[in-house]
């Protein structure tokens, strides 16, 4: 209960501080809340503020409080897929598919061409993957372990650089 009171007191102080920047009538006009309600809240005559009132006040005072909404990172790549074949893949295969799907189509084609020059392989036969992903997975699985690790690390680095340009 002390935490609730502290939060309510903090909110009341914040609203009071805002009335030092704005007049009470300006603050009322800005938020759409009656002056009498603001006065009662500042003087702590009311025990709590309704959520609707707070939702009107908060956008006006958050800049004064030094708060801002953290900008969420933009999603890059397709949404999450869940298929039994994908669940059963080893982590390197999952990382490979994630990075591959985040790349532009021209970068994907370049990767397939480069890997096709290094390794000869048949596409894999996963039903949950499209033709390009099956071709990629077939090439990846045909590489020896050392080459696989090296190529995957290079691809992840390239993918991170590409994604950073999109954000």
Backbone as JSON, one array per atom type, in Angstrom:
{
  "sequence": "XXXXXXXXXXXXXXXXXXXXXXXXXXXXXXXXXXXXXXXXXXXXXXXXXXXXXXXXXXXXXXXXXXXXXXXXXXXXXXXXXXXXXXXXXXXXXXXXXXXXXXXXXXXXXXXXXXXXXXXXXXXXXXXXXXXXXXXXXXXXXXXXXXXXXXXXXXXXXXXXXXXXXXX",
  "N": [[0.82, -1.19, 0.0], [2.02, 1.18, 0.66], [3.65, 1.62, -1.53], [1.72, 2.14, -3.48], [0.63, 4.52, -2.49], [2.87, 6.14, -2.58], [3.31, 6.25, -5.33], [0.96, 7.53, -6.15], [1.29, 9.93, -4.79], [3.6, 10.83, -6.06], [2.6, 11.16, -8.64], [0.73, 13.16, -8.18], [2.46, 15.23, -7.44], [3.84, 15.52, -9.84], [1.79, 16.41, -11.52], [1.23, 18.78, -10.22], [3.67, 20.12, -10.58], [3.53, 20.45, -13.32], [1.54, 22.33, -13.47], [2.94, 24.5, -12.78], [4.37, 25.1, -14.97], [2.42, 25.32, -16.94], [-0.59, 27.27, -16.79], [-3.31, 26.49, -14.6], [-5.7, 26.49, -15.97], [-4.8, 26.32, -18.64], [-3.58, 23.83, -18.57], [-5.8, 22.27, -18.03], [-7.3, 22.71, -20.34], [-5.54, 21.61, -22.21], [-5.46, 18.9, -21.48], [-8.12, 18.18, -21.24], [-9.45, 17.78, -18.89], [-11.46, 18.63, -16.13], [-10.97, 21.68, -14.3], [-11.57, 21.72, -11.56], [-11.3, 19.02, -10.82], [-8.57, 18.65, -11.3], [-7.53, 20.45, -9.38], [-8.46, 19.22, -7.0], [-7.04, 16.85, -7.14], [-4.36, 17.71, -7.06], [-4.29, 18.93, -4.54], [-4.68, 16.74, -3.07], [-7.19, 15.92, -2.27], [-8.76, 14.09, -3.45], [-8.73, 10.57, -3.51], [-7.79, 8.84, -5.48], [-7.0, 8.77, -8.98], [-8.94, 8.3, -11.84], [-8.39, 5.86, -14.41], [-8.99, 6.78, -16.98], [-8.71, 9.54, -16.75], [-6.02, 9.74, -16.07], [-4.85, 8.72, -18.4], [-5.36, 10.8, -20.09], [-3.89, 12.85, -18.98], [-1.2, 11.95, -18.8], [0.16, 11.89, -21.44], [0.6, 14.62, -21.78], [2.32, 15.32, -19.73], [4.54, 13.67, -19.83], [6.84, 14.46, -21.27], [7.73, 16.56, -19.72], [8.42, 15.16, -17.48], [10.61, 13.92, -18.32], [10.44, 11.55, -19.59], [10.23, 9.23, -22.23], [8.86, 7.32, -24.87], [10.51, 4.34, -25.46], [11.9, 3.68, -28.55], [10.82, 1.0, -30.32], [12.65, -1.67, -31.77], [12.67, -2.13, -35.29], [11.07, -4.8, -36.96], [12.83, -7.19, -38.77], [12.87, -9.26, -41.51], [11.0, -12.35, -42.07], [7.94, -13.36, -40.3], [7.93, -15.45, -37.35], [8.25, -18.93, -37.86], [6.78, -22.07, -37.28], [7.34, -25.32, -37.44], [7.47, -28.83, -37.47], [9.77, -29.93, -38.69], [11.48, -27.72, -38.69], [11.78, -27.29, -35.98], [13.24, -29.53, -35.26], [15.7, -29.14, -36.44], [19.27, -28.52, -36.24], [20.91, -25.95, -34.29], [22.64, -24.35, -35.86], [21.57, -24.64, -38.41], [19.1, -23.39, -38.08], [19.91, -20.78, -37.49], [21.17, -20.18, -39.88], [18.95, -20.16, -41.67], [17.44, -18.07, -40.56], [19.15, -15.81, -40.85], [19.51, -15.85, -43.61], [16.88, -15.32, -44.51], [16.6, -12.72, -43.67], [18.11, -11.24, -45.36], [18.34, -9.24, -48.37], [16.7, -10.01, -51.51], [18.49, -9.97, -53.66], [20.92, -10.26, -52.36], [20.54, -12.78, -51.29], [20.46, -14.36, -53.63], [23.05, -13.95, -54.54], [24.51, -15.16, -52.47], [23.67, -17.84, -52.73], [24.72, -18.36, -55.28], [27.5, -17.99, -54.83], [28.03, -19.99, -52.87], [27.28, -22.18, -54.35], [29.32, -22.3, -56.21], [31.41, -23.12, -54.64], [30.65, -25.58, -53.52], [29.2, -28.6, -54.59], [25.96, -29.72, -54.63], [22.84, -31.37, -53.96], [19.57, -29.97, -53.6], [18.06, -29.78, -50.34], [15.34, -31.71, -48.89], [13.28, -30.63, -47.36], [9.98, -30.14, -46.39], [8.93, -27.91, -45.26], [10.39, -25.78, -46.11], [11.08, -23.3, -48.63], [11.94, -23.36, -52.18], [14.4, -21.98, -52.6], [15.42, -21.91, -50.0], [15.7, -24.64, -49.53], [17.66, -25.22, -51.42], [19.76, -23.7, -50.38], [20.07, -24.98, -47.87], [20.81, -27.55, -48.69], [23.31, -27.02, -49.88], [24.65, -26.04, -47.63], [24.66, -28.26, -45.88], [26.25, -29.97, -47.36], [28.79, -29.02, -47.08], [31.99, -29.39, -45.39], [32.45, -29.64, -41.81], [34.17, -27.64, -40.72], [34.31, -25.75, -42.81], [31.62, -25.12, -42.96], [31.17, -23.85, -40.47], [32.83, -21.6, -40.76], [31.71, -20.31, -43.04], [29.12, -19.81, -42.1], [29.6, -18.06, -39.96], [30.65, -15.87, -41.38], [28.41, -15.23, -42.88], [26.58, -14.5, -40.88], [27.84, -12.21, -39.89], [27.71, -10.58, -42.17], [24.95, -10.44, -42.43], [24.24, -9.09, -40.05], [25.42, -6.61, -40.53], [23.92, -5.81, -42.73], [21.31, -5.71, -41.63], [21.64, -3.69, -39.74], [21.73, -1.47, -41.37], [19.1, -1.21, -42.04], [17.73, -0.35, -39.83]],
  "CA": [[0.0, 0.0, 0.0], [2.91, 2.34, 0.67], [4.08, 1.87, -2.91], [0.62, 2.79, -4.18], [0.54, 5.91, -2.03], [4.03, 6.84, -3.1], [3.07, 6.5, -6.75], [-0.08, 8.54, -6.25], [1.9, 11.2, -4.38], [4.49, 11.25, -7.15], [1.76, 11.63, -9.75], [0.17, 14.45, -7.77], [3.56, 16.2, -7.53], [4.11, 15.76, -11.25], [0.71, 17.26, -12.03], [1.44, 20.1, -9.61], [4.81, 20.74, -11.29], [3.07, 20.87, -14.64], [0.76, 23.56, -13.34], [3.9, 25.61, -12.67], [4.76, 25.4, -16.34], [1.17, 25.78, -17.55], [-1.59, 27.66, -15.81], [-4.23, 25.39, -14.38], [-6.69, 26.49, -17.06], [-4.13, 25.8, -19.85], [-3.4, 22.39, -18.38], [-7.13, 21.69, -18.17], [-7.64, 22.76, -21.76], [-4.64, 20.68, -22.9], [-5.78, 17.51, -21.16], [-9.55, 17.92, -21.32], [-9.92, 17.42, -17.56], [-11.98, 19.81, -15.44], [-10.06, 22.37, -13.38], [-11.9, 21.3, -10.19], [-10.7, 17.7, -10.6], [-7.12, 18.84, -11.19], [-7.26, 21.06, -8.07], [-8.65, 18.21, -5.96], [-5.96, 15.88, -7.22], [-3.13, 18.36, -6.6], [-4.38, 19.14, -3.09], [-4.85, 15.39, -2.52], [-8.53, 15.75, -1.7], [-9.29, 12.86, -4.04], [-7.81, 9.48, -3.15], [-7.17, 8.27, -6.67], [-7.43, 9.3, -10.27], [-9.42, 7.24, -12.73], [-7.49, 5.56, -15.52], [-9.3, 7.63, -18.14], [-8.12, 10.86, -16.49], [-4.56, 9.6, -16.15], [-4.5, 8.54, -19.8], [-5.41, 12.12, -20.72], [-2.83, 13.69, -18.39], [0.16, 11.44, -19.0], [0.86, 12.35, -22.65], [1.0, 16.02, -21.64], [3.39, 15.53, -18.75], [5.68, 12.75, -19.93], [8.03, 15.2, -21.69], [8.19, 17.31, -18.55], [8.99, 14.18, -16.56], [11.84, 13.39, -18.92], [10.18, 10.2, -20.07], [9.83, 9.09, -23.63], [8.67, 5.92, -25.26], [11.66, 3.81, -26.18], [11.5, 3.25, -29.88], [11.02, -0.43, -30.48], [13.36, -1.98, -33.01], [11.84, -2.57, -36.39], [11.23, -6.22, -37.28], [13.48, -7.46, -40.05], [12.7, -10.67, -41.87], [9.63, -12.87, -42.0], [7.51, -13.74, -38.96], [8.37, -16.75, -36.83], [7.59, -20.12, -38.42], [6.9, -23.22, -36.41], [7.04, -26.56, -38.15], [8.23, -29.88, -36.8], [11.1, -30.04, -39.3], [12.28, -26.59, -38.24], [12.06, -27.51, -34.57], [14.22, -30.6, -35.14], [16.99, -28.75, -37.02], [20.28, -28.07, -35.29], [20.88, -24.49, -34.16], [23.32, -23.72, -37.0], [20.63, -24.61, -39.53], [18.1, -22.38, -37.76], [20.57, -19.49, -37.65], [21.35, -20.02, -41.32], [17.68, -19.77, -42.27], [17.05, -16.74, -40.06], [19.98, -14.8, -41.49], [19.2, -15.87, -45.04], [15.6, -14.68, -44.72], [16.71, -11.29, -43.38], [18.84, -10.6, -46.46], [17.56, -8.86, -49.56], [16.66, -11.11, -52.49], [19.73, -9.96, -54.45], [21.98, -10.84, -51.52], [20.25, -14.21, -51.21], [20.88, -14.98, -54.88], [24.52, -13.9, -54.55], [24.98, -16.18, -51.54], [23.45, -19.15, -53.36], [25.68, -18.48, -56.39], [28.84, -18.17, -54.25], [28.12, -21.3, -52.24], [27.16, -23.16, -55.43], [30.64, -22.4, -56.83], [32.31, -23.8, -53.7], [30.18, -26.92, -53.18], [28.18, -29.17, -55.46], [25.03, -30.47, -53.78], [21.42, -31.39, -54.29], [18.76, -29.28, -52.6], [17.47, -30.63, -49.31], [13.95, -32.05, -49.21], [12.39, -30.21, -46.28], [8.69, -29.67, -46.92], [8.61, -26.62, -44.64], [11.24, -24.75, -46.71], [10.82, -23.03, -50.05], [12.97, -23.9, -53.08], [15.7, -21.33, -52.35], [15.9, -22.36, -48.69], [16.15, -26.02, -49.69], [18.93, -25.17, -52.13], [20.73, -23.21, -49.39], [20.3, -26.01, -46.86], [21.56, -28.62, -49.34], [24.69, -26.55, -50.0], [25.21, -25.93, -46.28], [24.89, -29.6, -45.33], [27.29, -30.64, -48.15], [30.1, -28.51, -46.67], [32.54, -30.05, -44.21], [32.11, -28.91, -40.59], [35.0, -26.44, -40.59], [33.86, -24.79, -43.82], [30.28, -24.72, -42.54], [31.3, -22.87, -39.38], [33.42, -20.38, -41.31], [30.73, -19.66, -43.91], [28.01, -19.33, -41.29], [30.06, -16.86, -39.24], [30.72, -14.78, -42.35], [27.04, -14.87, -43.24], [25.99, -13.78, -39.74], [28.45, -10.88, -39.89], [27.13, -9.86, -43.31], [23.54, -10.21, -42.08], [24.18, -8.04, -39.02], [25.72, -5.33, -41.19], [22.78, -5.46, -43.57], [20.19, -5.36, -40.76], [21.91, -2.39, -39.12], [21.39, -0.41, -42.32], [17.65, -1.11, -42.14], [17.13, 0.21, -38.6]],
  "C": [[0.87, 1.25, 0.0], [3.39, 2.68, -0.73], [3.0, 2.56, -3.71], [0.51, 4.25, -3.79], [1.69, 6.73, -2.57], [3.82, 7.2, -4.58], [2.02, 7.57, -6.94], [0.46, 9.91, -5.85], [2.82, 11.73, -5.46], [3.7, 11.81, -8.32], [1.2, 13.0, -9.4], [1.24, 15.54, -7.86], [3.87, 16.54, -8.98], [3.05, 16.66, -11.87], [0.88, 18.67, -11.49], [2.59, 20.83, -10.3], [4.41, 21.2, -12.68], [2.27, 22.15, -14.57], [1.68, 24.76, -13.1], [4.37, 26.03, -14.05], [3.56, 25.96, -17.11], [0.33, 26.41, -16.44], [-2.55, 26.5, -15.68], [-5.27, 25.34, -15.51], [-6.08, 25.98, -18.36], [-3.97, 24.29, -19.76], [-4.73, 21.67, -18.54], [-7.54, 21.64, -19.63], [-6.82, 21.74, -22.55], [-5.07, 19.23, -22.7], [-7.25, 17.16, -21.3], [-10.14, 17.49, -19.99], [-10.35, 18.7, -16.84], [-10.97, 20.38, -14.44], [-10.3, 21.91, -11.95], [-11.26, 19.95, -9.86], [-9.18, 17.82, -10.47], [-6.76, 19.44, -9.84], [-7.39, 20.04, -6.95], [-7.52, 17.19, -5.98], [-4.65, 16.47, -6.69], [-3.14, 18.54, -5.09], [-4.61, 17.83, -2.34], [-6.18, 15.21, -1.79], [-9.21, 14.52, -2.28], [-8.26, 11.76, -3.81], [-7.11, 8.89, -4.36], [-7.75, 8.89, -7.93], [-7.87, 8.13, -11.12], [-8.42, 7.06, -13.87], [-7.72, 6.46, -16.72], [-8.66, 9.0, -17.98], [-6.6, 10.79, -16.63], [-4.11, 9.45, -17.59], [-4.55, 9.85, -20.58], [-4.25, 13.0, -20.24], [-1.45, 13.24, -18.83], [0.83, 11.91, -20.28], [1.33, 13.8, -22.55], [2.18, 16.21, -20.71], [4.61, 14.66, -18.95], [6.95, 13.45, -20.42], [8.61, 15.99, -20.53], [8.84, 16.4, -17.52], [10.3, 13.61, -17.08], [11.67, 11.97, -19.41], [9.85, 10.26, -21.55], [9.68, 7.62, -23.92], [9.92, 5.44, -25.95], [11.19, 3.3, -27.54], [11.84, 1.77, -30.03], [11.75, -0.71, -31.78], [12.38, -2.49, -34.06], [12.11, -4.03, -36.69], [11.82, -6.35, -38.67], [13.32, -8.94, -40.33], [11.27, -11.12, -41.68], [9.24, -13.19, -40.56], [7.97, -15.15, -38.61], [7.56, -17.88, -37.45], [7.8, -21.27, -37.46], [6.43, -24.45, -37.19], [7.94, -27.61, -37.54], [9.63, -30.04, -37.38], [12.02, -28.91, -38.81], [12.67, -26.74, -36.78], [13.19, -28.53, -34.4], [15.59, -30.25, -35.73], [17.98, -28.37, -35.93], [20.33, -26.54, -35.32], [21.56, -23.78, -35.33], [22.38, -23.62, -38.2], [19.57, -23.53, -39.31], [18.67, -20.98, -37.94], [20.75, -19.18, -39.13], [20.06, -19.53, -41.98], [17.25, -18.38, -41.83], [17.84, -15.64, -40.76], [19.66, -14.71, -42.97], [17.9, -15.11, -45.33], [15.61, -13.19, -44.41], [17.4, -10.53, -44.51], [17.9, -10.2, -47.59], [17.62, -10.01, -50.57], [17.93, -11.13, -53.35], [20.89, -10.55, -53.65], [21.79, -12.34, -51.36], [20.75, -14.94, -52.46], [22.4, -15.01, -54.98], [25.1, -14.98, -53.65], [24.83, -17.57, -52.15], [24.44, -19.39, -54.49], [27.09, -18.75, -55.85], [29.01, -19.55, -53.63], [28.04, -22.4, -53.29], [28.48, -23.35, -56.16], [31.6, -23.19, -55.95], [31.95, -25.27, -53.48], [29.12, -27.36, -54.19], [27.26, -30.02, -54.58], [23.62, -30.4, -54.33], [20.66, -30.61, -53.22], [18.24, -30.26, -51.55], [15.99, -30.84, -49.63], [13.0, -31.69, -48.07], [11.1, -29.65, -46.88], [8.33, -28.28, -46.37], [9.43, -25.47, -45.23], [10.84, -24.52, -48.16], [12.01, -23.51, -50.88], [14.34, -23.29, -52.81], [16.28, -21.79, -51.02], [16.38, -23.81, -48.76], [17.48, -26.08, -50.42], [20.05, -24.74, -51.17], [21.09, -24.3, -48.39], [21.09, -27.18, -47.45], [23.04, -28.26, -49.47], [25.38, -26.53, -48.63], [25.56, -27.31, -45.72], [25.98, -30.36, -46.1], [28.69, -30.17, -47.76], [30.64, -29.35, -45.5], [32.33, -29.12, -43.01], [32.89, -27.62, -40.44], [34.55, -25.36, -41.57], [32.47, -24.25, -43.47], [30.34, -23.62, -41.48], [31.81, -21.53, -39.91], [32.41, -19.61, -42.16], [29.56, -19.08, -43.12], [28.4, -18.07, -40.51], [30.16, -15.65, -40.17], [29.33, -14.29, -42.72], [26.37, -14.08, -42.11], [26.54, -12.36, -39.68], [27.84, -10.01, -41.0], [25.67, -9.51, -43.03], [23.38, -9.1, -41.05], [24.44, -6.68, -39.63], [24.53, -4.87, -42.02], [21.59, -4.99, -42.71], [20.41, -3.99, -40.11], [21.62, -1.24, -40.08], [19.89, -0.21, -42.45], [17.02, -0.42, -40.94], [17.34, 1.67, -38.49]]
}
